[in-house]
Amino acid sequence: MSALLSFPIEPPVREQPVPADSSRSPFKTPPDFLSIRGVRLPIDELVDKSLFVPEYRQRLRHRLLDASPFPHLVLEGIFHPALLELVAEEFDMLPASGWAEVRSKYESTRRSVLGVSLGPATQLYFNIVNSGWFTEWLSCVTDVPYLLPDPKLFGGGLHESRNGATFAVHRDFNRHRHLGLKNEMVFITYLNKGWDPEWGSALELWDKKVNHCVTSIQPEFGRTILMPHGPASYHGHTKPLQTPDGRPRRSVAAYYYTSPLAGKQHGDESASVFMRPARVDQVKTFARMIVPPVIWALGRRITGR
């Protein structure tokens, strides 16, 4: 990936008068694109800006909550298609050591391994969806604050199914296996152009109470699903994949988490510890150790400190 992010400056002109027409800036306009394998990607168009309009964001929130059989959100074309085309190309560039084959009586799939080195377009996609501004948007839409991404992509990353593959109806894991964080949601973008529903392998959302598929989502190129994790979020693709030309079903997925301590104050645990504190601060620290927490909190509320 060649990314021109510097701000080149014209060589300075010394001891010369300012020209009569000084409206032209001496700075070259910084490029507003990235180039990956010769494809120009406009930086400000990589993600649909309308997602961040407050009124539209609120409508998305209502759509998510009203969805059946459990809250979810299907979005179309929110990423620049050229970016996703490059991501799809990079599936074939990932070495064999970068894939894990998952075979059991419940599923048949391939996933990129934990912490694998991704291609530049794929890394750019995950840089976006794991960024602070994007996770804040997710928090606003789902009303789940303090979301944490996982840069190593446990359970996520590149997903690929081949002919005959299925995935039994299931709920995702509750906790990150290595970090112990609570799984809050998964964000999946599909990369399959010209998908034919007759090929099977649609994402099925099931109602556990009636043991029935309520909604099917075809894995069409540029389609994204946001699926909060919960006790009712059963999904899978039970119809075996059968493509006439042997093409695989591909997607990229990212999970988001929360910490059990998120949003909670923990006294001095969230503050820096200075080697030589002022005497008044030493007294405060000692007082806090001996005063019951309820009384200390009441005192702070009264004094406003």
C-alpha positions as CSV (number, residue, x, y, z in Angstrom):
1,M,0.0,0.0,0.0
2,S,1.3,3.4,-0.9
3,A,-0.2,6.1,1.3
4,L,0.7,9.7,0.6
5,L,0.0,11.3,3.9
6,S,2.8,13.9,4.1
7,F,2.5,17.6,3.5
8,P,5.2,18.5,0.9
9,I,6.2,22.1,0.8
10,E,7.5,24.1,-2.2
11,P,11.2,24.9,-1.8
12,P,11.4,28.2,0.1
13,V,12.1,31.3,-2.0
14,R,14.6,33.5,0.0
15,E,15.1,37.2,-0.2
16,Q,12.5,37.7,-2.9
17,P,9.4,39.9,-2.8
18,V,6.0,38.3,-2.4
19,P,4.4,38.1,-5.9
20,A,1.5,40.3,-6.7
21,D,-0.8,37.3,-6.8
22,S,-0.4,35.8,-3.4
23,S,-3.8,34.0,-3.3
24,R,-2.2,30.8,-4.3
25,S,-0.9,28.8,-1.3
26,P,2.7,27.8,-1.3
27,F,1.6,24.4,0.1
28,K,0.8,21.6,-2.2
29,T,-2.7,20.1,-1.6
30,P,-2.2,17.0,0.5
31,P,-3.5,14.0,-1.4
32,D,-6.9,12.8,-0.1
33,F,-6.6,9.2,-1.3
34,L,-4.8,6.0,-0.6
35,S,-3.4,3.8,-3.4
36,I,-3.5,0.0,-3.1
37,R,-2.2,-2.0,-6.0
38,G,-2.8,1.0,-8.2
39,V,-6.4,1.5,-7.1
40,R,-7.1,5.0,-5.8
41,L,-9.3,5.0,-2.7
42,P,-10.7,8.4,-1.7
43,I,-10.2,8.7,2.1
44,D,-13.4,10.7,2.8
45,E,-15.5,8.2,0.8
46,L,-14.4,5.0,2.4
47,V,-17.4,5.0,4.7
48,D,-20.9,6.4,3.9
49,K,-21.1,9.7,5.7
50,S,-24.8,9.6,6.0
51,L,-24.4,7.0,8.8
52,F,-23.2,9.7,11.1
53,V,-26.1,12.1,10.6
54,P,-27.9,12.2,14.0
55,E,-31.4,11.8,12.5
56,Y,-30.3,8.8,10.3
57,R,-28.4,7.3,13.2
58,Q,-31.6,7.4,15.3
59,R,-33.6,5.8,12.5
60,L,-31.0,3.0,12.4
61,R,-31.4,2.6,16.1
62,H,-35.2,2.1,15.7
63,R,-34.7,-0.3,12.8
64,L,-32.3,-2.4,14.9
65,L,-34.7,-2.7,17.8
66,D,-37.7,-3.4,15.7
67,A,-36.0,-6.2,13.7
68,S,-37.2,-9.8,14.0
69,P,-36.6,-12.4,15.4
70,F,-34.1,-10.4,17.5
71,P,-32.4,-7.0,17.2
72,H,-30.1,-6.7,14.2
73,L,-29.4,-4.3,11.4
74,V,-28.7,-4.9,7.7
75,L,-26.9,-2.1,5.9
76,E,-26.2,-1.8,2.2
77,G,-23.2,-0.2,0.5
78,I,-21.7,1.6,3.5
79,F,-18.1,0.9,2.4
80,H,-16.6,2.0,-0.8
81,P,-16.9,-0.9,-3.3
82,A,-13.3,-0.5,-4.5
83,L,-12.1,-1.1,-1.0
84,L,-14.2,-4.3,-0.7
85,E,-13.1,-5.5,-4.1
86,L,-9.5,-5.2,-2.9
87,V,-10.3,-7.0,0.4
88,A,-11.9,-9.9,-1.6
89,E,-8.7,-10.2,-3.7
90,E,-6.6,-10.6,-0.6
91,F,-8.3,-13.8,0.4
92,D,-6.3,-15.5,-2.3
93,M,-3.1,-13.8,-1.2
94,L,-3.3,-15.1,2.4
95,P,-0.8,-18.0,2.8
96,A,-2.0,-21.4,3.8
97,S,-0.4,-20.8,7.3
98,G,-2.8,-17.9,7.7
99,W,-5.9,-20.1,7.6
100,A,-7.5,-22.4,10.2
101,E,-9.8,-25.2,8.9
102,V,-12.8,-25.7,11.1
103,R,-14.5,-29.1,10.7
104,S,-17.1,-30.6,13.0
105,K,-20.6,-32.0,12.9
106,Y,-21.8,-28.5,13.5
107,E,-19.8,-26.4,11.0
108,S,-17.5,-26.5,8.0
109,T,-15.6,-23.3,7.4
110,R,-12.2,-21.6,7.1
111,R,-11.1,-18.6,9.2
112,S,-8.0,-16.5,9.3
113,V,-5.8,-17.3,12.3
114,L,-5.5,-15.1,15.4
115,G,-3.3,-12.1,14.8
116,V,-2.5,-13.0,11.2
117,S,-0.7,-10.4,9.0
118,L,-3.5,-9.1,6.7
119,G,-3.3,-7.6,3.2
120,P,-3.2,-3.8,3.1
121,A,-6.9,-3.3,2.0
122,T,-8.1,-5.8,4.6
123,Q,-6.1,-4.1,7.3
124,L,-7.5,-0.8,6.2
125,Y,-11.0,-2.2,6.5
126,F,-10.3,-3.4,10.0
127,N,-8.6,-0.2,10.9
128,I,-11.8,1.6,10.1
129,V,-14.2,-0.7,11.9
130,N,-11.9,-0.9,15.0
131,S,-11.3,2.9,15.1
132,G,-12.5,5.1,18.0
133,W,-14.9,7.1,15.8
134,F,-16.5,3.9,14.3
135,T,-16.9,2.1,17.6
136,E,-18.5,5.3,19.0
137,W,-21.0,5.2,16.1
138,L,-21.7,1.5,17.0
139,S,-22.2,2.6,20.6
140,C,-24.7,5.2,19.6
141,V,-26.7,2.9,17.4
142,T,-26.8,0.0,19.9
143,D,-26.8,2.0,23.1
144,V,-23.8,0.0,24.4
145,P,-21.2,2.4,25.7
146,Y,-17.4,1.8,26.1
147,L,-17.2,-0.8,23.2
148,L,-13.8,-2.4,22.8
149,P,-12.5,-3.8,19.5
150,D,-10.1,-6.7,19.2
151,P,-7.2,-6.0,16.9
152,K,-6.2,-9.7,16.9
153,L,-9.7,-10.6,15.6
154,F,-10.6,-13.5,17.8
155,G,-13.4,-15.3,16.1
156,G,-13.4,-12.7,13.4
157,G,-11.2,-11.8,10.5
158,L,-11.5,-13.5,7.1
159,H,-14.3,-16.1,6.9
160,E,-14.7,-18.4,3.9
161,S,-17.0,-21.3,3.2
162,R,-16.6,-23.7,0.3
163,N,-19.0,-26.0,-1.5
164,G,-20.9,-28.3,0.9
165,A,-20.3,-26.1,3.9
166,T,-22.9,-25.4,6.5
167,F,-23.0,-23.8,9.9
168,A,-25.6,-25.1,12.4
169,V,-27.9,-22.7,14.2
170,H,-26.1,-21.3,17.2
171,R,-25.4,-18.3,19.4
172,D,-21.9,-16.8,19.5
173,F,-19.6,-17.1,22.4
174,N,-20.3,-15.1,25.6
175,R,-16.7,-14.2,26.5
176,H,-13.5,-13.6,24.7
177,R,-11.4,-16.8,25.3
178,H,-8.2,-14.9,26.1
179,L,-9.3,-11.6,27.5
180,G,-12.4,-12.5,29.4
181,L,-14.3,-9.6,28.0
182,K,-18.0,-9.8,27.3
183,N,-19.1,-10.3,23.7
184,E,-21.5,-7.5,22.8
185,M,-21.9,-7.8,19.0
186,V,-20.5,-8.9,15.7
187,F,-20.2,-6.8,12.5
188,I,-20.0,-8.7,9.2
189,T,-19.5,-7.5,5.7
190,Y,-20.1,-9.8,2.7
191,L,-17.9,-9.9,-0.4
192,N,-19.8,-12.0,-2.9
193,K,-20.7,-10.4,-6.2
194,G,-23.7,-11.7,-8.2
195,W,-24.8,-14.1,-5.4
196,D,-27.7,-16.4,-6.4
197,P,-30.0,-17.4,-3.5
198,E,-30.3,-20.8,-5.2
199,W,-26.7,-21.5,-4.1
200,G,-27.8,-21.7,-0.5
201,S,-25.7,-20.6,2.5
202,A,-27.8,-17.5,3.3
203,L,-27.5,-16.2,6.9
204,E,-30.6,-17.5,8.7
205,L,-31.9,-15.7,11.9
206,W,-33.9,-18.1,14.0
207,D,-36.6,-17.7,16.6
208,K,-35.7,-20.1,19.4
209,K,-39.2,-20.2,20.8
210,V,-40.8,-21.6,17.6
211,N,-37.7,-23.3,16.3
212,H,-38.1,-21.6,12.9
213,C,-36.0,-19.4,10.6
214,V,-37.7,-15.9,10.5
215,T,-35.2,-13.9,8.4
216,S,-32.7,-14.9,5.7
217,I,-29.9,-12.6,4.6
218,Q,-28.2,-13.3,1.3
219,P,-24.4,-12.8,1.5
220,E,-24.3,-10.3,-1.3
221,F,-21.3,-8.0,-2.0
222,G,-21.3,-4.8,0.1
223,R,-24.1,-6.0,2.5
224,T,-23.3,-5.6,6.2
225,I,-25.0,-7.0,9.2
226,L,-24.7,-5.7,12.7
227,M,-25.8,-8.4,15.2
228,P,-25.9,-7.7,18.9
229,H,-25.2,-10.8,21.0
230,G,-27.9,-12.0,23.4
231,P,-29.8,-15.0,24.6
232,A,-32.1,-14.9,21.5
233,S,-29.5,-14.3,18.8
234,Y,-29.6,-17.7,17.2
235,H,-28.3,-17.8,13.6
236,G,-26.5,-20.0,11.1
237,H,-26.5,-21.1,7.5
238,T,-28.0,-24.6,7.3
239,K,-28.5,-25.0,3.5
240,P,-25.2,-26.4,2.1
241,L,-23.3,-24.1,-0.2
242,Q,-23.5,-25.2,-3.8
243,T,-22.0,-22.8,-6.4
244,P,-21.8,-24.1,-10.0
245,D,-18.4,-22.6,-10.5
246,G,-17.0,-23.6,-7.1
247,R,-16.7,-20.0,-5.9
248,P,-16.5,-19.7,-2.1
249,R,-18.7,-17.6,0.2
250,R,-16.6,-14.9,1.8
251,S,-17.0,-12.2,4.5
252,V,-15.0,-10.2,7.0
253,A,-16.1,-10.0,10.6
254,A,-15.2,-8.0,13.7
255,Y,-16.4,-8.6,17.3
256,Y,-16.8,-5.9,19.9
257,Y,-16.7,-6.3,23.7
258,T,-17.2,-4.5,27.0
259,S,-15.4,-4.8,30.3
260,P,-17.3,-5.6,33.5
261,L,-15.7,-2.5,35.0
262,A,-16.6,-0.1,32.1
263,G,-18.0,3.2,33.2
264,K,-17.4,2.6,36.9
265,Q,-15.1,4.7,39.1
266,H,-12.5,2.9,41.1
267,G,-11.0,5.6,43.2
268,D,-7.2,5.9,43.0
269,E,-7.0,2.9,40.6
270,S,-7.9,5.2,37.7
271,A,-5.5,8.0,38.7
272,S,-1.7,8.4,38.3
273,V,0.4,7.7,41.4
274,F,3.0,10.4,42.1
275,M,6.2,9.6,43.9
276,R,6.2,12.8,46.0
277,P,2.6,14.0,46.5
278,A,1.8,17.2,48.3
279,R,1.1,17.0,52.1
280,V,-2.6,17.8,51.6
281,D,-3.0,15.0,49.0
282,Q,-1.3,12.6,51.5
283,V,-3.9,13.5,54.1
284,K,-6.7,13.0,51.6
285,T,-5.4,9.6,50.7
286,F,-5.1,8.6,54.3
287,A,-8.6,9.9,55.0
288,R,-10.1,7.9,52.1
289,M,-8.5,4.7,53.5
290,I,-10.3,5.1,56.9
291,V,-13.6,6.7,55.9
292,P,-16.4,4.4,54.7
293,P,-17.0,4.7,50.9
294,V,-20.6,5.9,51.4
295,I,-19.6,8.7,53.7
296,W,-16.7,9.7,51.4
297,A,-19.0,9.8,48.4
298,L,-21.5,11.9,50.3
299,G,-18.8,14.3,51.4
300,R,-17.6,14.7,47.8
301,R,-21.2,15.4,46.7
302,I,-21.7,18.1,49.3
303,T,-18.4,19.8,48.7
304,G,-18.4,19.3,45.0
305,R,-14.8,18.0,45.0
